[in-house]
Each structure stands twice: as C-alpha cells, then as structure tokens.
Amino acid sequence: MQRAEVPADLDGFDRVYRHHVDSVVVGDLDEVLTDMADGSVPQVFSGVRIPRAAVDSSDIRSVRLEGDRAIGECVYTTDGTAIGLRSGWSHDGVTWRADQLENFQP
C-alpha cells in the first residue's frame, strides 16, 4: 500500500505511531506489517513478546524523537496481561518505518 508522504518530525511520527497502535488493537496484521521497514521482518520480532490474542486495550506511554530516529512506547493489554513494547523507527524519505522492537516493563 502506498502512503502519503509524512514529515520527518514529531507530529508526523505521532500520527504514524498512533495509526500503528490502532492497527495492532484491531488486529489488522497487513496494516501493521506495512509500517515495518524493508528487511526488518521477521528478525525484528525475534525474542520479543507481542500480543498473540485479541488486544483489549492500549496505552501509549511515550512518543519521542531521538536524533533522526523516533521511539514509541505502548502497553497493550491482552487476555488480562500487560505487554510493554518499545519500537524504534526511521524515516525512509517518505514516512516513518519500524525497524526495532523490544519489550519494557509496563
């Protein structure tokens, strides 16, 4: 899917990240994978705990820029369990793409 150009700034990342979280919550795997940087799947998921069932809720904890990279932190609740996910994103000249993923203690 071709996306409209998104600025490489905090507002642009915030929009992309919130859309990504919403896609995780509704279980739209195709949309989630569209946000991934080329070549990052499947290794980005290696050793990372991710929601594997319907997501009951999400709580975005942080959306920030660190140099030319962006970081998003969200806690997903699924089946009564909280999963903290921190994702690293880079801008590919058109939009933000996720290329790193790790868990954090919620």
Biotite code that builds the C-alpha atoms (Angstrom):
import biotite.structure as struc

atoms = struc.array([
    struc.Atom([0.000, 0.000, 0.000], chain_id="A", res_id=1, res_name="MET", atom_name="CA", element="C"),
    struc.Atom([1.365, 3.421, -0.971], chain_id="A", res_id=2, res_name="GLN", atom_name="CA", element="C"),
    struc.Atom([1.146, 6.010, 1.773], chain_id="A", res_id=3, res_name="ARG", atom_name="CA", element="C"),
    struc.Atom([1.080, 9.775, 1.544], chain_id="A", res_id=4, res_name="ALA", atom_name="CA", element="C"),
    struc.Atom([4.329, 11.495, 2.441], chain_id="A", res_id=5, res_name="GLU", atom_name="CA", element="C"),
    struc.Atom([4.725, 12.100, 6.175], chain_id="A", res_id=6, res_name="VAL", atom_name="CA", element="C"),
    struc.Atom([7.087, 14.734, 7.583], chain_id="A", res_id=7, res_name="PRO", atom_name="CA", element="C"),
    struc.Atom([10.196, 13.549, 9.442], chain_id="A", res_id=8, res_name="ALA", atom_name="CA", element="C"),
    struc.Atom([9.160, 15.436, 12.572], chain_id="A", res_id=9, res_name="ASP", atom_name="CA", element="C"),
    struc.Atom([7.445, 14.615, 15.870], chain_id="A", res_id=10, res_name="LEU", atom_name="CA", element="C"),
    struc.Atom([3.944, 15.447, 14.610], chain_id="A", res_id=11, res_name="ASP", atom_name="CA", element="C"),
    struc.Atom([4.419, 13.185, 11.593], chain_id="A", res_id=12, res_name="GLY", atom_name="CA", element="C"),
    struc.Atom([5.729, 10.344, 13.737], chain_id="A", res_id=13, res_name="PHE", atom_name="CA", element="C"),
    struc.Atom([2.934, 10.793, 16.269], chain_id="A", res_id=14, res_name="ASP", atom_name="CA", element="C"),
    struc.Atom([0.317, 10.344, 13.521], chain_id="A", res_id=15, res_name="ARG", atom_name="CA", element="C"),
    struc.Atom([2.011, 7.249, 12.089], chain_id="A", res_id=16, res_name="VAL", atom_name="CA", element="C"),
    struc.Atom([2.587, 5.691, 15.507], chain_id="A", res_id=17, res_name="TYR", atom_name="CA", element="C"),
    struc.Atom([-0.995, 6.228, 16.727], chain_id="A", res_id=18, res_name="ARG", atom_name="CA", element="C"),
    struc.Atom([-2.297, 4.691, 13.492], chain_id="A", res_id=19, res_name="HIS", atom_name="CA", element="C"),
    struc.Atom([0.086, 1.752, 14.010], chain_id="A", res_id=20, res_name="HIS", atom_name="CA", element="C"),
    struc.Atom([-1.133, 1.189, 17.585], chain_id="A", res_id=21, res_name="VAL", atom_name="CA", element="C"),
    struc.Atom([-4.756, 1.356, 16.407], chain_id="A", res_id=22, res_name="ASP", atom_name="CA", element="C"),
    struc.Atom([-3.934, -1.282, 13.761], chain_id="A", res_id=23, res_name="SER", atom_name="CA", element="C"),
    struc.Atom([-2.450, -3.566, 16.430], chain_id="A", res_id=24, res_name="VAL", atom_name="CA", element="C"),
    struc.Atom([-5.548, -3.145, 18.612], chain_id="A", res_id=25, res_name="VAL", atom_name="CA", element="C"),
    struc.Atom([-7.978, -4.073, 15.821], chain_id="A", res_id=26, res_name="VAL", atom_name="CA", element="C"),
    struc.Atom([-5.755, -6.952, 14.695], chain_id="A", res_id=27, res_name="GLY", atom_name="CA", element="C"),
    struc.Atom([-5.002, -5.612, 11.205], chain_id="A", res_id=28, res_name="ASP", atom_name="CA", element="C"),
    struc.Atom([-1.746, -7.509, 10.619], chain_id="A", res_id=29, res_name="LEU", atom_name="CA", element="C"),
    struc.Atom([-1.433, -6.362, 6.997], chain_id="A", res_id=30, res_name="ASP", atom_name="CA", element="C"),
    struc.Atom([-1.517, -2.729, 8.104], chain_id="A", res_id=31, res_name="GLU", atom_name="CA", element="C"),
    struc.Atom([0.926, -3.395, 10.942], chain_id="A", res_id=32, res_name="VAL", atom_name="CA", element="C"),
    struc.Atom([3.395, -5.028, 8.551], chain_id="A", res_id=33, res_name="LEU", atom_name="CA", element="C"),
    struc.Atom([3.058, -2.090, 6.135], chain_id="A", res_id=34, res_name="THR", atom_name="CA", element="C"),
    struc.Atom([4.651, 0.049, 8.870], chain_id="A", res_id=35, res_name="ASP", atom_name="CA", element="C"),
    struc.Atom([7.743, -2.178, 9.037], chain_id="A", res_id=36, res_name="MET", atom_name="CA", element="C"),
    struc.Atom([10.991, -1.180, 7.339], chain_id="A", res_id=37, res_name="ALA", atom_name="CA", element="C"),
    struc.Atom([12.076, -3.270, 4.370], chain_id="A", res_id=38, res_name="ASP", atom_name="CA", element="C"),
    struc.Atom([14.174, -6.210, 5.504], chain_id="A", res_id=39, res_name="GLY", atom_name="CA", element="C"),
    struc.Atom([13.205, -5.940, 9.183], chain_id="A", res_id=40, res_name="SER", atom_name="CA", element="C"),
    struc.Atom([10.694, -8.802, 9.247], chain_id="A", res_id=41, res_name="VAL", atom_name="CA", element="C"),
    struc.Atom([10.848, -11.422, 10.713], chain_id="A", res_id=42, res_name="PRO", atom_name="CA", element="C"),
    struc.Atom([14.021, -10.737, 12.751], chain_id="A", res_id=43, res_name="GLN", atom_name="CA", element="C"),
    struc.Atom([12.556, -7.624, 14.415], chain_id="A", res_id=44, res_name="VAL", atom_name="CA", element="C"),
    struc.Atom([10.187, -9.961, 16.300], chain_id="A", res_id=45, res_name="PHE", atom_name="CA", element="C"),
    struc.Atom([12.907, -12.379, 17.460], chain_id="A", res_id=46, res_name="SER", atom_name="CA", element="C"),
    struc.Atom([12.863, -12.766, 21.245], chain_id="A", res_id=47, res_name="GLY", atom_name="CA", element="C"),
    struc.Atom([10.150, -10.136, 21.662], chain_id="A", res_id=48, res_name="VAL", atom_name="CA", element="C"),
    struc.Atom([6.856, -10.829, 23.394], chain_id="A", res_id=49, res_name="ARG", atom_name="CA", element="C"),
    struc.Atom([3.987, -9.452, 21.307], chain_id="A", res_id=50, res_name="ILE", atom_name="CA", element="C"),
    struc.Atom([0.191, -9.703, 21.608], chain_id="A", res_id=51, res_name="PRO", atom_name="CA", element="C"),
    struc.Atom([-0.922, -13.055, 20.182], chain_id="A", res_id=52, res_name="ARG", atom_name="CA", element="C"),
    struc.Atom([-4.602, -12.714, 21.031], chain_id="A", res_id=53, res_name="ALA", atom_name="CA", element="C"),
    struc.Atom([-7.217, -10.004, 20.764], chain_id="A", res_id=54, res_name="ALA", atom_name="CA", element="C"),
    struc.Atom([-5.991, -6.755, 22.321], chain_id="A", res_id=55, res_name="VAL", atom_name="CA", element="C"),
    struc.Atom([-8.323, -5.427, 24.986], chain_id="A", res_id=56, res_name="ASP", atom_name="CA", element="C"),
    struc.Atom([-6.696, -2.015, 25.370], chain_id="A", res_id=57, res_name="SER", atom_name="CA", element="C"),
    struc.Atom([-3.633, 0.075, 24.608], chain_id="A", res_id=58, res_name="SER", atom_name="CA", element="C"),
    struc.Atom([-1.883, 2.850, 26.494], chain_id="A", res_id=59, res_name="ASP", atom_name="CA", element="C"),
    struc.Atom([0.674, 4.918, 24.596], chain_id="A", res_id=60, res_name="ILE", atom_name="CA", element="C"),
    struc.Atom([3.332, 5.846, 27.155], chain_id="A", res_id=61, res_name="ARG", atom_name="CA", element="C"),
    struc.Atom([5.803, 7.793, 25.024], chain_id="A", res_id=62, res_name="SER", atom_name="CA", element="C"),
    struc.Atom([6.212, 9.216, 21.529], chain_id="A", res_id=63, res_name="VAL", atom_name="CA", element="C"),
    struc.Atom([9.539, 10.989, 21.019], chain_id="A", res_id=64, res_name="ARG", atom_name="CA", element="C"),
    struc.Atom([12.392, 11.783, 18.669], chain_id="A", res_id=65, res_name="LEU", atom_name="CA", element="C"),
    struc.Atom([15.995, 10.907, 19.489], chain_id="A", res_id=66, res_name="GLU", atom_name="CA", element="C"),
    struc.Atom([18.178, 12.489, 16.830], chain_id="A", res_id=67, res_name="GLY", atom_name="CA", element="C"),
    struc.Atom([16.985, 11.278, 13.437], chain_id="A", res_id=68, res_name="ASP", atom_name="CA", element="C"),
    struc.Atom([15.144, 8.308, 14.979], chain_id="A", res_id=69, res_name="ARG", atom_name="CA", element="C"),
    struc.Atom([11.754, 8.044, 16.650], chain_id="A", res_id=70, res_name="ALA", atom_name="CA", element="C"),
    struc.Atom([10.724, 5.902, 19.606], chain_id="A", res_id=71, res_name="ILE", atom_name="CA", element="C"),
    struc.Atom([7.222, 4.808, 20.524], chain_id="A", res_id=72, res_name="GLY", atom_name="CA", element="C"),
    struc.Atom([6.275, 3.028, 23.726], chain_id="A", res_id=73, res_name="GLU", atom_name="CA", element="C"),
    struc.Atom([2.916, 1.389, 24.261], chain_id="A", res_id=74, res_name="CYS", atom_name="CA", element="C"),
    struc.Atom([1.432, -1.057, 26.742], chain_id="A", res_id=75, res_name="VAL", atom_name="CA", element="C"),
    struc.Atom([-1.060, -3.481, 25.227], chain_id="A", res_id=76, res_name="TYR", atom_name="CA", element="C"),
    struc.Atom([-3.409, -5.468, 27.462], chain_id="A", res_id=77, res_name="THR", atom_name="CA", element="C"),
    struc.Atom([-4.451, -8.824, 26.124], chain_id="A", res_id=78, res_name="THR", atom_name="CA", element="C"),
    struc.Atom([-6.146, -11.636, 27.993], chain_id="A", res_id=79, res_name="ASP", atom_name="CA", element="C"),
    struc.Atom([-5.506, -9.821, 31.292], chain_id="A", res_id=80, res_name="GLY", atom_name="CA", element="C"),
    struc.Atom([-1.763, -9.474, 30.678], chain_id="A", res_id=81, res_name="THR", atom_name="CA", element="C"),
    struc.Atom([0.116, -6.214, 30.040], chain_id="A", res_id=82, res_name="ALA", atom_name="CA", element="C"),
    struc.Atom([2.810, -6.258, 27.347], chain_id="A", res_id=83, res_name="ILE", atom_name="CA", element="C"),
    struc.Atom([5.134, -3.263, 27.074], chain_id="A", res_id=84, res_name="GLY", atom_name="CA", element="C"),
    struc.Atom([6.524, -2.717, 23.571], chain_id="A", res_id=85, res_name="LEU", atom_name="CA", element="C"),
    struc.Atom([9.133, -0.119, 22.612], chain_id="A", res_id=86, res_name="ARG", atom_name="CA", element="C"),
    struc.Atom([9.631, 0.355, 18.893], chain_id="A", res_id=87, res_name="SER", atom_name="CA", element="C"),
    struc.Atom([12.374, 2.204, 17.049], chain_id="A", res_id=88, res_name="GLY", atom_name="CA", element="C"),
    struc.Atom([11.542, 3.937, 13.788], chain_id="A", res_id=89, res_name="TRP", atom_name="CA", element="C"),
    struc.Atom([13.475, 5.558, 10.960], chain_id="A", res_id=90, res_name="SER", atom_name="CA", element="C"),
    struc.Atom([12.232, 7.881, 8.250], chain_id="A", res_id=91, res_name="HIS", atom_name="CA", element="C"),
    struc.Atom([12.726, 6.447, 4.752], chain_id="A", res_id=92, res_name="ASP", atom_name="CA", element="C"),
    struc.Atom([12.258, 9.740, 2.918], chain_id="A", res_id=93, res_name="GLY", atom_name="CA", element="C"),
    struc.Atom([8.508, 9.205, 2.626], chain_id="A", res_id=94, res_name="VAL", atom_name="CA", element="C"),
    struc.Atom([7.233, 8.000, 6.003], chain_id="A", res_id=95, res_name="THR", atom_name="CA", element="C"),
    struc.Atom([8.281, 6.505, 9.337], chain_id="A", res_id=96, res_name="TRP", atom_name="CA", element="C"),
    struc.Atom([9.036, 2.750, 9.346], chain_id="A", res_id=97, res_name="ARG", atom_name="CA", element="C"),
    struc.Atom([9.563, 0.490, 12.363], chain_id="A", res_id=98, res_name="ALA", atom_name="CA", element="C"),
    struc.Atom([12.887, -1.332, 12.361], chain_id="A", res_id=99, res_name="ASP", atom_name="CA", element="C"),
    struc.Atom([13.479, -2.194, 16.042], chain_id="A", res_id=100, res_name="GLN", atom_name="CA", element="C"),
    struc.Atom([11.294, -3.764, 18.717], chain_id="A", res_id=101, res_name="LEU", atom_name="CA", element="C"),
    struc.Atom([11.887, -4.652, 22.355], chain_id="A", res_id=102, res_name="GLU", atom_name="CA", element="C"),
    struc.Atom([9.872, -5.247, 25.480], chain_id="A", res_id=103, res_name="ASN", atom_name="CA", element="C"),
    struc.Atom([9.889, -2.989, 28.515], chain_id="A", res_id=104, res_name="PHE", atom_name="CA", element="C"),
    struc.Atom([8.412, -3.487, 31.955], chain_id="A", res_id=105, res_name="GLN", atom_name="CA", element="C"),
    struc.Atom([4.968, -1.811, 31.972], chain_id="A", res_id=106, res_name="PRO", atom_name="CA", element="C"),
])
